[in-house]
Amino acid sequence: MNLHIQSSYDLFCALKKLNYLETTRDFLWWPKSGNFDVVVGAILTQQTKWERVEESLKNLNESNSLSLEALSGNDLNHIIRCIKPSGFYNMKALRLQSLSSNILKDFGSFDNFQKNVSREWLLEQKGIGMESADSILCYGCNREILVIDSYTKRLLEAFGYVFNDYTQLQEWMQEGITQNLQRIKDLYQYDLELSAIYARFHGKIVEYAKKYIRGKNVDIKPIINLI
């Protein structure tokens, strides 16, 4: 085990020192966090680049189709045309329409969905796995849950940490934050909720990884130098 990083708290502090997310477009990193856009984006971003997702979101918005009601009731071919830049558009259009219909049926509105949706409900929906469900909960519903993705896994592996599954890695990452929560809050000059800390932590990891991952390798020297 690499002793340069004892817990996820060490990783968080190093990434904060590197100033990730200090000038991003959204405080919580995911564009338009707290809105229905996050739900749509979580589906569209599967197996594609975010830049393509933004094209699809723009198409949906410009055609007045970026809402529960529109996605639920629109002609499927129209949705397909809008989200074509994201790839796998036939499958994703079906999933967006089904998810939107189920949200309306079970919750009635996005506001009610935000307040009452459970992780279990999301995982029952076609095409939503743990990462997508947690992205929706974290960035769309402001829940206290940390998103784990391939960047997180690869970064921790570079430090010598290997986990059996998504849940084990997530528990380890969240534990380091909750055990040092007051110390993290002291790093900021304002009160920061745990949900926001998780959101920003994941965003910091992604931004770091996009810069320092080369093929299968992750350059962790910038982090080690700050620990």
Steps between C-alpha positions, in 0.01 A plus 500: 500500500636842407540702819489836325122503537339370818139583424277681254541806722865524390390479138233766549745742662758454225244558225371808680855638517523449124199736472277276296143633457589852609401645161252246363162587351305347791582504871424127529689428176222325305341761268159622618513289817170475682302496175336238278792547258708281734263205461512526122876554500558195720339283234655672199856498637516122510770380259564842349681829558335782691547741208263285295252493785499879505409503130207269571383705797517814288289333229242390756488843658467686171210276398328549838549131577713516813228423751325201651181574314667548163723193519213290624257610229716589200528288190790261552654591165519864607692406815731280293580789266576731792732264684677355198836665590514289819508168317293188574210737435226244438563328831552825693184655356296202617657518845443874531137467400441207735676669792313828449167317485578305816605814688172668408301189588665437837589854612288741297770767470876542500488687832327207666742261330796692644363478851375143502677283244708216641811335365303175483235659277765635264678165476173339397486724191623368168853616421584645841789341688662607823713779350208654312269466801752664730565778248130580495477488879815704559471767232129496421359451850778636726523174695793403722652242268834489320508394136757236414618468141786343305717806565465450876584132473806560284628782718477290817664204327793728417544542877486126554139471614290225344135445593268209433213703360332839462343491846824422684684782321216742566489414870876552532483835320207626706648381828810715460279805446248442781773424753671829415192707422571786738861522382376525142247769590778693670685510166223717359404851602128416487270222612496208257250215519620140475306454176692790345832364626428166335396670176812713487728212601380291208537796267855561618589136434360511147675825412831371638466167320419660165825692526731233639374166367699377202377170367503255791729714714416777744760758597459542877813708561305831521294348784794337679685831499219658700445230760 
